[in-house]
Amino acid sequence: MEIGRESFATGSFTWIDDQGRDVFVRNAALLVEGRYHLVIVMGPEAKRDEVQARHAHVLATYRSTA
């Protein structure tokens, strides 16, 4: 995606860790002035909504200060 002069990609994925727990990850890669920045938030699959909300908050905060 491109917004203004920023390019970024977002995604999410899940896996089962070595202790048998379901893990959920939400990520974003931003290209700002020729440099990549990553925003990654992970937590238990059972708290997917909270992980997504925290990721959105961090990404919005980061983008407003970058």
N, C-alpha and C positions, 0 to 999 in steps of 0.2 A: 504494500500500500504506500501511497505517498500523500502526505498532508503538508502543504506549503513546501518548505525546503527539506523536509524530513522523509526518509524512507524507512519503513519498518515492516516486520512480519511477526505474527503472534501464533501461538499454538498451545496445545495441551496434550498430555499423555498420562497414562497410568501404567503401573506395573506392580508385581508382587515382590516385595523385598525378601532378603534372605531369612527373615524371621516370619515369613508368611503373611505380612501385613500388606493391604492394598494401599498404594501411594498414588496421590494425584499431584501433577505438576502443571503449572500455568507459566508460560514464558513469553518474552518479547525480545526481539533483536532490533535495535534502532541504529541507523546509520546517521550520525550527526557530524557534520563538518569532516567527512572522510574517515571517521573512527566509529567502530562498532561498540555499542553499549548493550549489556544484557540485563534484563529484569526477570528474575526467576523466583517463584514462590511455590513451595511444596508443602504438603501435609497429608493427613490421612484421607483416603477416598470418602470416608463417612462425613468429612467436613469440607467437601468440594465447594459448596456455596461460600464458605468463609475464605477458603484459599482464593477463589475467584474475586471476591470482594477486596481482599487485601492486595491482590495483584493489581486490580483496577486502581486502587488508591495509590499504591506506590508508583505505578506508571503515570498516573495523572500528576502526581507531585513531582516526579522526575522531569516530565515533559514541560512543566511550568517553570522549572528552574534551569533547564538545559539551554 
